[in-house]
Amino acid sequence: MPGGKPLVTLRDAAHYVTTVPKAEHDAPEWQAAMEALLLVAERDGPTMFARIGMMRALHRHRPKDTPAPRPKAAKAYWIVR
């Protein structure tokens, strides 16, 4: 965040969203974050949605992490008698 101040309250998040430049403001991630904030503020929706939306919008330029390779499944052997 600018100034190193973390977003603690919904008001902080709403204030930050209103100061985002217009070019970023129209991104789908920011639109979803604003929608989630409104859901929480107006209809007492789950605050975790607002948190997830803000985190996705803030980190939208970060490259996606590649998943770790899966280990091979162990072979199953049948004992024949």
Backbone hydrogen bonds, N-H to C=O, Kabsch-Sander energy under -0.5 kcal/mol:
donor,donor_aa,acceptor,acceptor_aa,energy
4,G,1,M,-2.0
5,K,2,P,-0.8
8,V,6,P,-0.8
13,A,9,T,-1.9
14,A,10,L,-2.7
15,H,11,R,-2.6
16,Y,12,D,-2.2
17,V,13,A,-2.4
18,T,14,A,-1.8
19,T,15,H,-0.8
19,T,16,Y,-0.8
20,V,17,V,-0.9
24,E,21,P,-0.6
25,H,21,P,-2.4
26,D,22,K,-1.2
27,A,24,E,-1.7
31,Q,27,A,-2.1
32,A,28,P,-2.3
33,A,29,E,-1.9
34,M,30,W,-2.5
35,E,31,Q,-2.1
36,A,32,A,-2.3
37,L,33,A,-2.2
38,L,34,M,-2.3
39,L,35,E,-2.2
40,V,36,A,-2.2
41,A,37,L,-2.6
42,E,38,L,-2.9
43,R,38,L,-0.5
43,R,39,L,-1.7
44,D,40,V,-0.9
45,G,39,L,-1.3
49,F,46,P,-1.1
50,A,46,P,-0.8
51,R,47,T,-2.0
52,I,48,M,-2.8
53,G,49,F,-2.6
54,M,50,A,-2.4
55,M,51,R,-2.5
56,R,52,I,-2.5
57,A,53,G,-2.2
58,L,54,M,-2.8
59,H,55,M,-1.8
60,R,57,A,-1.1
62,R,59,H,-0.9
77,Y,75,K,-0.6
80,V,78,W,-0.7
